Amino acid sequence: MAQEPYGIALGMIETRGLVPAIEAADAMTKAAEVRLVSRDFVGGGYVTVMVRGETGAVNAAVRAGADACERVGDGLVAAHIIARPHREVEPVLSGTNTGAK
């Protein structure tokens, strides 16, 4: 049975450039049992990579991703974990929000 995303931790890494984002995504998925759910080109060369999974796994994955990103230059902008995103946040994550771009 598929698990509902509500209550599953969300990990995010924002980078300057695609190469650090790819390095971070690779490290995150190798470091822990997480699912790569999104890669968004934010604009101005910024890329955000998001993973989902159990809180401990997401925490380990984001740490590994941030470390890997820093090894390829100064591409790391931010790294953050939300242990249990509120269900009102889900439409924003799936791209169905109607806010300004």
N, C-alpha and C positions, 0 to 999 in steps of 0.2 A: 504494500500500500504506500502510495506517495505521501510524503510528509508535507504538511502545510508550511509555507515559509514563515508564517507568524510564529514567533518564539524561537526561530533559528537565528543564530548570531550572524551579523553582517560585518565583514571586514572590507575596508576601503584603503586604497593607496592612490595618491595623486602624484603624477610625475611631470617633469618638464621633458617632453620628447617621448618618442615611441620606443626607443631602445631600452631605456630604464623601465618602462612599463612592461615590456616583454620579459625582461630579466626578472622583475618582481613577480609577474604572473607565473613564470616557470618555477621560481623558488617557492612561492606559496603552495602551488599544487604538489610539489615534491616533498614539502616539509610536513604536511598534515593532511588528514582526510577532509578536504574541503572541495567545494564545487565552484568552479569559475563561472560566474553568472553574468558578468557584464564587462565590457570595455567600451568606454565612451571617450570620444574626442571632444573635449570641453571647448576648445578654441584657444588661439594664441599659442599653440604647441603643447597645451596641457592634455594629459590623458589620465583618466581615472579607471582603475581596475577594481572590481568587486568580487568577493568570494562569500559563500554561505557555508555554514556547518555548525557543529556543536561549538559552544563558547571556547573551550580550551583549545580545540583544533584551530579555530579562527584566530585566536590570540597568537598561537605558535606560528601560524602561516603568515600573519601580518608582520610579525617580528622578522621572520626569515625574508619576506619580500622587501621590507624596508632596508634590511642589511644588504641584500643583494643589489638593490637599487643604488645605494650609496657607494657601492664598489665600482659602479660604472660611471662615476662622475657626480656632479651635484644635482642629479635629476629628481631627488626626493623632495616633494613639496609638503605632503602631509600623509600621515598614516593614522587610521582611527578604527575603532571597533565599537559596534553597538550590540550589546549582548542579546537584547530582545527588542527589536524595532517594533514600535506600535503599528497596528494594522493600518492606521491612516497614512503611514509612510510608504506602504507597499505600492500604491499607484504612482508615486514619484519614482520609485525604483524601476517599475516596469515601463516607464515612459508614457503613462497615460494621464499625466497631470496636464492641466490646462493653463498653467502659469506661463509667464513670459520666458522666452528663451534667452 
